[in-house]
Amino acid sequence: MIVITAPTGNIGRHLLPRLLESAGGEDLRVIVRDPARLPDAARSRVEVVTGSHGDAAVLDRAFEGADAVFWLVPPDASLPPRDGFSRFTRPAVKAFAAHGVRHVVGVSALGRGTPLADRAGLVTASLAMDDLIAGSGVSYRALANPSFFENLLEEADSIREHGVFTDTVDPDRKVPLVAVADIAAAAEALLLDRSWTGTGSVPVLGPQDLSPADLARIMTEQLGRPVRYERQPLDEMHTTLVGYGLDEEFVQALVDMKRAKDEGLDTGVTRTPATSSPTTFEQWCAQVLKPAVLA
């Protein structure tokens, strides 16, 4: 039995169909707030537990008989990060023990072991979540991810209307970036081959490091229209997000994460065939961003 949290999210919506195709004799169970959001083809083939996986009672039902769990904490901009990650996860840690769950695969971030790890805002909170799970006695693998290609989908309107995307990092800073489909593939492999034990991180770095200037050039080529990068000051981002009504501690943690990424947070892992993943930014632009921009 494999339990999947957040099956309709960015990563889960790729992971669930992969497991439906490849899991063989494994039973699949999902925790979802709104079962109607599940694909029709999946709904009849999985066991559904309705509710939030931050709810101890929901987890008690979901983890009964489970061998492995895919764990993802959804972002909550209304809460301080320590609550959004660790407090959300504490009921799960108790439920892992109560139901004898042996293997957990979690979604986390790069940065562990770097000088920036303890001052990286949301990433620091995510790493603390990893420590909480790792200390529970389960075998745990944290998928250590950089920023996602999919973050650019939030810029689709700006790219379409103005030919501009924004971020807060140096335009020439090259960093790893990854497609969420590749993270799902890494999770699938770990969930199906549960010969691993102990705790550790599994970096998923994409195929190459890219700068915002590289992204602008590739988007220009793939979209057939000029796209340029504008760097947003961190204080301006802070003011804007607080003005939207987001929790101020959450906003500061986001700013701290952005600052740490601009100082090299994501570059502490050596790229090897084992840490790279296959989807190129060119492929992702053609398959995902271009339809969104041209819609």
Buried (B, 14 or more C-beta within 10 A) or exposed (E): BBBBBBBBBBBBBBBBBBBBEEBEEBBBBBBBBEBEEBEEEBBEEBEBBEBBBBBEEBBBBBBBEBBBBBBBBBBBBEBBBBBBBBBBBBBBBBBBEEBEBBBBBBBBBBBBEBEBBEBBBBBBBBBBBBBBBBEBEBBBBBBBBBBBBBEBBEBBEBBBEEBBBBBBBBBEBBBBBBBBBBBBBBBBEBBBEBEBEEBEBBBBBBBEBBBBBBBBBBBBEBBEEEBBBEEEEBEEBBEEBBEEEBBEBBBBBBBBBBBBBBBBBBBBBEBEEEBBBEBBBEBBBBEBBBEBBEE
